[in-house]
Amino acid sequence: MDFSQEDFERLMLSEHARKTAEANYAKNPLDTDNLTKWGGALLELSQFQNLGDSKNMLEEATSKLEEALLLDPSKHVASWSLGNALTARAFISPDPDEAKDYFDKAHECFQKAVDEDPENEIYHKSLEVTAKAPELHMEIHRNGLPQQAMGGGSFASSNGKITKKVSSDLKYDILGWVILAVGIVAWVGMAKSNIPPPPPR
């Protein structure tokens, strides 16, 4: 895969965030904000990996986000990020039953995020989109594109490079919407948490 300058910068920022979160975890394993950032960084990094590494990073992201929710079940950013990680795991799974299980769990996470922060439009949109995700998953896998993109079966094509490029782009498009949304919510969450208190009257 060819990286654009923007992709390279995203990769470097995400890797820096992952390393920082890992170091902070060693100092304070109970910091839910740090665990959420760590999970988000892994989710972002999974987009730049081959299938095996992507699966591993998504599993690790899921683990970090679940750990954050064990410590603070009302942390809506972690619930929403976990929903995104589960959605990404569903899309890369060729097994429709396994994918459905991930989509169902993602739906629960998005619903929980909406329940905790009902004014957040991104959470509502994620909940709406996840209802349509199984149908999209079936369509994508019916066409066989992810198998090629993710190292599975191959297409009978006179030009394998074009097929592989299109398939790879599809994988990144699917994971891309998940990653973009994680970044926006994490940024908004951090901005909200850093607002100074109003002056006393």
Secondary structure, DSSP 8 states (H G I E B T S, - for coil): ----HHHHHHHHHHHHHHHHHHHHHHH-TT-HHHHHHHHHHHHHHHTTS-HHHHHHHHHHHHHHHHHHHHH-TT-HHHHHHHHHHHHHHHHH---HHHHHHHHHHHHHHHHHHHHH-TT-HHHHHHHHHHHHHHHHHHHHHHTTHHHHHTTS-----S-HHHHHHHHHHHHHHHHHHHHHHHHHHHHHHHHHHT-------
